[in-house]
Amino acid sequence: MEFFRIRRDIPFMRHALVFNIISALTFAAAVFFLVTRGLHFSIEFTGGAVLGVEYAAPADLNKTRTTVESMGFGEVQVQGFGSARSALIRLPLRGDMKQAELTEKVFAKLCAAESGTVQSKTETTPKGEQVTRQACLVGDTEPVKLTSTEVVGPSVGEELAIDGAMALLFVVLGIMVYLAVRFEWKFAVAAIIANLHDVIIILGFFAFFQWEFSLSVLAAVLAVLGYSVNESVVIFDRIREAFRKYRKLDTQQVIDHAITSTMSRTVITHGSTQMMVLSMLLFGGPTLHYFAVALTIGILFGIYSSVFVAAAIAMWLGVKREDLVKAGPAKEGDVNDPNSGAVV
C-alpha cells in the first residue's frame, strides 16, 4: 500500500553534514539542561504518600485533583483505580508533617468538598470486632471513604531509578547486538547513536520545561527506543537490498534511494501512530499527558534521526557493498540509474 510514488531519488545525504551539525547542537543543548536543571522526578522516584478513596457516586477526578492541589503540597497525581468510584491520590511528603497528619488533612479537605464533616464512626467487622474509624458523613450517608494509605519511601524511589536505568541499558545493548548480527557493526553503532540521540533529546525537553518524569514517561522512552530502531531497521534493509540490486551506484546514492523508497511507508506508519498519540495527548487527561508528550517528541525525532542521523553516520563510518553483499559478477539485470524511481 502506498499513498504516493516518488519518481526521482531525493538527495538526502547531500545535506547530511548540515543536519548532523544541527543534531549535535540539539544533543549538546539537551545534555546541558540535564546537567544544569536535572529531571523533575515524580513521587514514584522521590517518595511520597499514596491515598485511596472511594466515592458513593462516580468519582470526579478533576474535582479531586483541584481540591488536593489547592492545599499547596506540590505535585499531585490523581487517577482512577479499580472502579469508576475509586481514585488513587499521590502526593509528596512534607518534612514538617507526618503521614497520619497529612492523610487527615487531605481527607478532611475532600470531605469538605462533598459538603460533609469528618466524624468518628464505630463499625462491627465480620469477625465481630468493634472498630472506630474516621468517616466523612452527610447525615447518614458517606459521600467519600478513605480506603487505604501507604508511603512510598525514598529508598523505594531510588530502587526504581536504578531499575529504570538498568532497563534502558539492557535495551540499548540488546539493540546493538541485534543490529550487529543482522546487518553489520557499523549499522549497530549508527543506530544506537541515533536512538540515544532521541532519548537524550526527550530527557532534555523534560529537564528544560521541568515536566514531571514518572514511570509512565520512562515507559514511553523505552517505547521510543524500540520504535526508532524499527524505522532504522527498515531503512537498513532497503540499503542492503539497494546494494544488491544497483551494483554500480555509490554508497551515497544507495542510501538516498533506500530512504526515498521508504517515504510512503513512513508517512502511513508514523502518521497513523502520531494520530493515536495526539488523541491521548488531547483527550487522555493529566494521567496520560506526559506519557503522550514523550511519545510525540520521540516519534518526531525518531523519524528525523533514522534518516539524518543513523543513515548519515553509517555513511561516515564507511559502510560499503562488501560489508553487506558477497562480491560477485554484475548480473544482466543490474541497474545503474540513481533516479530509477522509488516504489514501496
N, C-alpha and C positions, 0 to 999 in steps of 0.2 A: 504494500500500500504506500502511495506517495501523493503528496499534495501538489508537488511541482517537480520539474526536471530542469537541472542546470546544465546548459549546453556546453559551457566552457569552464574549465577549472579555475577557481578563484586563487590568486597567488598569495595565500596566507603567509607563507614562510618568507616572502619578500619583506614583510614588516615585523618579522619575529623579534628582531633585536629591540625595536622600539617598545613592543608590548612586554618583552621580558624586563626592560628597564622600569616600565610602569609597575609591573608585578613586584619587582624588587623593592621599589619605593613604598608600595602599599604594604608589603610584608614588613618592611622596617618600621613603618608607622604603627602597625598592629603590635609588633613586639615592644615598641616604645611605650604605648599605652598600657600594655600588660605589665610592664616593669614599673611604670610610674604610678598608675592608678590601681592596678590589680583587679581581680574579679570580685563582684559583689555576690558572695555565696549565699545561698538560701539557708533556711533553718535546718534542712537535712544535713548540711555540712557544718554549720556553726553551732548547732544545738538550739533547743527551744522547747516550748510546751505544745502538746497536741491535745485538743479537747474535742470530744464527740458529743453532739447534741442531736436531739430528736424532737421534731415539731409535731403538733397534733394535726396540722394541715401540711400540704406540700411545702417544702422549705423554699423561701425566697432568698437565694444565695446572695444576690446583690444587696438586699436589705441587711443581711447578716454581716456581709463584708463592710458595708458602710458603718454599721453600728460599732463593730470592733475597731475599725480604723480611726474612728472619732476619739478613741481612748488614748491615742498617741503612743502606742507601743512600738511603732516602726512597721517594718514589712510584715504583712499579714496575708496568709493564704487561706482561702475558703473554697471548699469543693464538696460536691455531692458524694455521699458514701453509703453504699448498700441499698438504699431505697430513696424514693422521691422525698421522703420526710426527714431524712437524716443528712447531717452536714459534718464535715471534719474541718476544724479550725487549727491552723498552725501559726504560732506567733513566737517571737524571740523572748527569752527570759531576760529580765532586768536584774542587774546586780543588787539593787536595793529592795528586791521583792522576792519572797519565797513562792514556790509553786502553788501552795494552798491559797495564799493571798491573791495571787494572780488569777487563779481559777474562780475564786469567789467574786472578784471584781468583774471579770468578763461575763460570768453567768448572771450576775445582778444586772448588768447593762443589757444583756439580751432579754432578760425577763422584763425589764422596764420598757424595752422597745415593743413588747407584746402587751403592754398595759397591765402587767402583773406585778406581784411582790414576792420576794423570796421569804419563805417561812419553813419552819421545821415540820416535817411530816413523818409520822410513825406508821410503818407498814409491817405486815407479817410475811415472812419468807415462806416458800414452800416447805421448809423444814420446821416451821412453827416458831421461828425466832423473831423477836421484835427488833426492828431496825429503824433508826431515825436518820433521815437524810434531809438535805436542803432541796426544797421544791419551789417551783415558780407557779403560783396559784392566782387564778382569776375566779373568785367564787369557789366552786367545786371543781373547776376544770384546770388542766395543767397544759398551757399552750406550748411550753418548751421544757424539755427534760435533759439534764446533764447525764449522759450515758457512760462516759469514760474520760479519764485524764491520764496523761503519761508525759514523761520528759525524754527528749532526745538529747543525750548529753554530748558535750564536745568530743569525748573520746569516740563515740559512735560516728560523729561527723568526720573526724579525722580518718577513721577506718574507711568510710565511704569515699573520701577524697583519694585515698591511696588505691582502693579497689578500682575507682574510675580511671585513674592514671594507668594502672596495670592493664585494664581492659583496652584502653587506647593504644598502649604499647604492643600488646599481642595482636591487635587488629592490623597495625602497621607492619609488623614482622610477617604476619600471615600473607598480607597482600604482596610484599616484596618476594617472598618465597614462591607464591603462585605465579607471579608475572615472570620471574626468572626462569621457572620451569617451563611455562607455556610459551614464552617468547625468547627473551634474551636479557642478560643482566642490565644492559643499557636502558631497555624499556622499564625494567623494575625500578631503577634509580630515578628515571624521568617521572614515572607515575607517582612514586612515593613523595618526591619533591612537590609535585603538583597537588597531591592530596593534603600534605601538611600545609601547603600554601593556603588551601581552602579552610582548613581547621583553624590555623593561626589568625586568619582574617576574621572568621566568625568570632573567635575569642576577643580579638581586637575591638570589634564593634561593641561587644558586651562590656569590655573594660572602659571604652571611651564614654558610652552613654550610661554606664553603671546600671545596666539592666540586671535583673536577678538571675544568677546562674544556679539552676536547680538540677535535680536528677533527670527531669524531662528534657532539659536543654542538653545535658550530657548524652542522652539517648539520641537526640537529634543530630549531634555532632558525629556520633558513631554511624548513624544512618547516612549522613552526608559522605562519610568516608567510603562506604560501600557504593553509594550512588555515583560518586565521582569516578571511582575506579572502574565501574561498569562502562561509563562513557569512554574512558581511556582505552579499555579493552576492545571496544567496538572499533575505535579508530586504529588501534594497533593491528587488529585483524585485517582491516582494509589495507593498511600499509603492507602487510605481508602478502596479501593477495595481489596488490598492485606490483610489488617487486617480481612476483612470479609471472604476471601477465604482460607487463610493459618492461621488457628486459633492457631496452636502450634508453630509458628515462633515468635521469639522475635522482639522487635522494630527495632533493627539494621538490622536484616535480611530482615524484611519487607521493610524498606527504600531502602536497596540495590536492592531488587527485583523490587521495583517501579521505581527506576531510570534506572536500566538496561532495563526494558521493554519499556522505552520511548526513548532509544538511536536512533533507526532508525527514529522515528518521528522527533527527534531533528536535526539529520543530514539533513533530507529533508527540514524541515521548515526553519531552520536557514541558511542552505546553500543557499537556493533559495533567501532568504531575503538579505543575505550578497552579493550575486552576483549583485542584483539590486542596493544596496547601493554603491558597488565598482564602478559600471558603472557611478553613479552620481559623485563619487569622482574623477574618471579619466576623464570623458567627460562632466561633468556638468559645468565646468568653475568656476571662482572665486566666483560667486554668491552662488553656492551650495556647495562650497568646505568645509567650516567649519561645515555646516549642515551635510554633509556626514561623516566628520571626527567624529563628536559627535555620530552619529548613529553607526558607525563602532566600536568605543570604547564601546558604550553601549551594542551592540549586543554580542560582545565577552565576556564582563564581566557579561552580563545578563545570559548567559549560565553557566558560572562558578559559579555565586552567587546562582542560583537556585539549583544547585547540592550540592556545598560545603559550602554554607552559609545558605540558607533557610532551607534545609532539615536537616543539621547538628544542627542548632540552635533549630529546633523543637525537635530533639532528646535530646539535652542538657536540654531543658525545661521539658522533661519527658513526651512527648506525648505517649499515650498508647491506646490499643484497646478500652478500656472502654470510652475514650473520643469521639470516633467516631462511635462505634458499640454497640448496646444494647446487654447486656450479654444474652447468651442463650446456650443450649447444643450443643456440637460439632456434625456436621452432618456427614453422612457416606462418603460423597464425599470430605470432607475437606482434604487439602494437608499438608504434613509435610516435604516436601523436599525443602530446600532453593535453590537448584540448579536444580529445575524442568524445567528451561528454561524460557526465556522471549520472548513473542510474542507481537508485536504492533498491 
